[in-house]
Amino acid sequence: MSSPVVQSSSIWSLEYLMGRWQPGFHDDHFIGWLITGSYLACAILAFIYATFLNQRENRRAYHFWLAIGILMTLLGINKQLALQMLLTEMGRQVARAQGWYENRHIVQFTFIIIFVTTFSGAFVWFTRSFRDLSRRYLLAFCGLFFLLTFVFIRASAFHHVDELIQFDLHGIRMNWILELAGIYMILLAVLKEFIASTNRAH
């Protein structure tokens, strides 16, 4: 019977670490592409508005919408690449290779705590850094909080919570509603501000 521990030299081969994950489109259906397109549309509008603000030397608002645009771009790309699945698979493969797969839950829990703490801290820092804009961009802040809360839940993969957001109501999943709601709150916020700023400029 072969040993479940893989020789250390093969642990670092990309083919082994990728495991069952393959590069490609991981949400290749209508709703998946709708969400991806919504992320990217939101990112494009945020970048356009940021450029508009930069031309008027409104540096605080410029940096706010630039950060939103970058975040939406990264989330849109990840929607199809599913890099969180790659990280999970890499961790699983290393656990198998090093012989502690049966105790992986301790490492998973530690990673979840680090992930949630890090990104919660980043969100708090972001909101404090732009707290002077919170009233003006309240809808964007709410959408960002809504969206990142959803991301935290999915990344943490708490079993019962994940089952809840995967709940299917007449073919419509709760996670689709949650994700799209967060995106479109930000999208509406940037559209509202862009239209108002354009009207003021004229």
Phi and psi in degrees as a GROMACS rama.xvg file:
@    title "Ramachandran Plot"
@    xaxis  label "Phi"
@    yaxis  label "Psi"
@TYPE xy
-76.1616  151.162  SER-2
-73.3386  141.614  SER-3
-74.7051  -10.8619  PRO-4
-85.5625  126.067  VAL-5
-85.3117  143.46  VAL-6
-57.6906  140.442  GLN-7
-59.0626  -30.5207  SER-8
-65.322  -25.4245  SER-9
-91.8984  -9.97605  SER-10
-61.2235  -37.0816  ILE-11
-91.5072  6.36636  TRP-12
-75.2338  136.534  SER-13
-60.9123  -39.0906  LEU-14
-61.4368  -41.5025  GLU-15
-69.0199  -46.2471  TYR-16
-63.6247  -34.4504  LEU-17
-68.0885  -26.5817  MET-18
54.7928  -123.152  GLY-19
-86.0492  -10.3119  ARG-20
-73.8472  136.014  TRP-21
-128.053  139.832  GLN-22
-64.2232  142.432  PRO-23
150.558  -166.093  GLY-24
-90.7344  117.388  PHE-25
-100.277  -3.90957  HIS-26
-131.889  52.5314  ASP-27
-86.2748  69.6893  ASP-28
-149.734  174.604  HIS-29
-56.5067  -51.1987  PHE-30
-65.6089  -38.325  ILE-31
-59.0837  -44.5256  GLY-32
-72.9415  -31.2999  TRP-33
-61.7224  -45.2982  LEU-34
-65.981  -44.4635  ILE-35
-58.8008  -47.9622  THR-36
-62.2928  -35.6101  GLY-37
-67.0034  -42.1726  SER-38
-56.6842  -49.4883  TYR-39
-69.9923  -36.0738  LEU-40
-63.4048  -42.0146  ALA-41
-62.422  -41.9464  CYS-42
-62.7636  -45.1701  ALA-43
-61.9049  -45.1183  ILE-44
-64.954  -38.3494  LEU-45
-64.0411  -41.5286  ALA-46
-66.3469  -40.6047  PHE-47
-63.0051  -45.8943  ILE-48
-66.6415  -37.9147  TYR-49
-61.0185  -41.918  ALA-50
-62.7588  -42.1089  THR-51
-58.9231  -44.4178  PHE-52
-68.6361  -37.2473  LEU-53
-64.2302  -37.2775  ASN-54
-65.4182  -24.7499  GLN-55
-100.557  11.7381  ARG-56
59.2877  32.8447  GLU-57
-93.3359  80.9077  ASN-58
-67.3477  -37.8133  ARG-59
-62.9389  -51.5683  ARG-60
-65.8523  -35.7488  ALA-61
-58.4459  -49.1554  TYR-62
-65.0838  -34.7134  HIS-63
-61.7881  -51.8246  PHE-64
-74.3224  -27.0637  TRP-65
-63.7295  -43.8242  LEU-66
-63.598  -40.8829  ALA-67
-61.4295  -44.1621  ILE-68
-61.2206  -43.2943  GLY-69
-63.8942  -44.419  ILE-70
-61.5374  -45.8973  LEU-71
-63.7971  -36.7272  MET-72
-63.2323  -46.6898  THR-73
-64.0598  -41.9941  LEU-74
-67.614  -36.0635  LEU-75
-65.9536  -43.046  GLY-76
-63.9597  -43.9562  ILE-77
-67.0239  -25.02  ASN-78
-56.7036  -38.1643  LYS-79
-93.5945  -37.1228  GLN-80
-75.34  -25.8979  LEU-81
52.7069  55.898  ALA-82
-66.8968  -23.5877  LEU-83
-64.5155  -31.3729  GLN-84
-68.5261  -36.6131  MET-85
-64.3087  -44.2851  LEU-86
-62.5987  -41.012  LEU-87
-62.715  -43.901  THR-88
-65.992  -38.9674  GLU-89
-63.3791  -42.8497  MET-90
-62.6853  -40.5233  GLY-91
-63.8257  -41.7621  ARG-92
-67.5984  -41.0804  GLN-93
-64.2707  -40.5478  VAL-94
-61.1131  -42.3109  ALA-95
-64.2369  -43.8619  ARG-96
-64.8561  -37.1302  ALA-97
-94.5379  -1.22657  GLN-98
83.4394  16.285  GLY-99
-117.162  27.7813  TRP-100
-59.6399  -37.2574  TYR-101
-66.2084  -22.8181  GLU-102
-105.554  19.2866  ASN-103
-65.0643  -22.7175  ARG-104
-63.5853  -31.668  HIS-105
-65.041  -44.7848  ILE-106
-66.851  -40.3778  VAL-107
-60.8384  -44.2735  GLN-108
-64.3325  -42.1356  PHE-109
-61.5799  -43.3179  THR-110
-62.5503  -41.7714  PHE-111
-60.271  -45.1133  ILE-112
-61.9127  -44.5921  ILE-113
-64.0287  -43.9434  ILE-114
-61.687  -51.3068  PHE-115
-64.7652  -42.0663  VAL-116
-63.4289  -44.7101  THR-117
-63.2059  -49.5778  THR-118
-74.9089  -29.6359  PHE-119
-65.7987  -42.5818  SER-120
-62.1436  -40.0421  GLY-121
-65.2672  -39.4582  ALA-122
-67.4018  -42.4794  PHE-123
-62.1965  -43.6195  VAL-124
-60.8972  -42.3766  TRP-125
-63.2092  -47.0292  PHE-126
-67.5197  -35.4987  THR-127
-70.4533  -37.2899  ARG-128
-64.6385  -32.7566  SER-129
-115.392  28.405  PHE-130
-64.0008  -24.5063  ARG-131
-68.3104  -16.8412  ASP-132
-102.008  -1.4298  LEU-133
-62.4516  -36.8222  SER-134
-71.9514  -42.2352  ARG-135
-66.3774  -40.2901  ARG-136
-111.131  40.1693  TYR-137
-58.0502  -41.9649  LEU-138
-63.0439  -39.73  LEU-139
-65.5759  -42.2662  ALA-140
-63.3187  -41.5466  PHE-141
-64.7973  -43.2231  CYS-142
-63.8328  -39.7216  GLY-143
-64.171  -44.1695  LEU-144
-62.8396  -43.5122  PHE-145
-60.6324  -46.3008  PHE-146
-69.257  -44.8779  LEU-147
-69.998  -30.6713  LEU-148
-62.25  -42.5676  THR-149
-61.6006  -43.936  PHE-150
-61.4847  -41.547  VAL-151
-60.1195  -44.2206  PHE-152
-63.1672  -44.9368  ILE-153
-66.5245  -41.0033  ARG-154
-68.7931  -36.2096  ALA-155
-71.8781  -29.9233  SER-156
56.9352  40.7817  ALA-157
-66.3961  125.389  PHE-158
-55.0685  -53.1676  HIS-159
-71.8389  -34.8027  HIS-160
-67.7987  -41.7643  VAL-161
-63.3291  -36.818  ASP-162
-63.0867  -37.3857  GLU-163
-64.8139  -47.5577  LEU-164
-75.2538  -13.6805  ILE-165
-89.2202  1.75768  GLN-166
-56.8426  131.935  PHE-167
-105.023  120.528  ASP-168
-117.199  102.28  LEU-169
52.8519  44.3893  HIS-170
85.3136  -3.07996  GLY-171
-108.706  120.101  ILE-172
-85.943  144.664  ARG-173
-61.629  -35.7573  MET-174
-65.6963  -30.5586  ASN-175
-64.4924  -44.529  TRP-176
-63.1113  -46.1971  ILE-177
-62.1296  -45.8257  LEU-178
-67.9918  -46.1252  GLU-179
-65.7325  -35.1603  LEU-180
-61.5697  -45.2901  ALA-181
-62.7977  -44.0385  GLY-182
-61.8101  -46.6222  ILE-183
-76.1033  -21.0858  TYR-184
-65.0784  -43.2872  MET-185
-69.0556  -40.8822  ILE-186
-61.477  -43.4563  LEU-187
-66.21  -35.9497  LEU-188
-63.7607  -45.3748  ALA-189
-70.831  -36.0457  VAL-190
-62.6007  -45.2574  LEU-191
-59.5668  -46.2883  LYS-192
-68.7988  -39.2924  GLU-193
-64.517  -44.7142  PHE-194
-64.7116  -43.0456  ILE-195
-64.5542  -41.64  ALA-196
-67.8481  -37.6871  SER-197
-65.2089  -40.7942  THR-198
-65.4337  -38.3767  ASN-199
-67.9609  -34.7075  ARG-200
-66.6288  -25.8623  ALA-201
